[in-house]
Amino acid sequence: MAALVITMIVCLLLGLAVVVAVAVPARREGKDLLTPRGEQVVSRVRERTGQVASATKGRTEGVVASAKDKVADVLPSR
């Protein structure tokens, strides 16, 4: 089991080294890391994440409050 974990960590470090070896020199040359389409995808994901987070905030608070009330009804008071 330990050999598997060590092998996985080594593979992860090798992959990270390859990414760094490619990305750092490209960034120094002034090249963007993502294509224009990739930048659009990232910006859309950020927008949607913000929209979902703001839309579900009120619902989440309501669900937590109702669950708290239900638990308070079932459990005896201390």
Beta strands, then each sheet from edge to edge (+ up, - down):
end
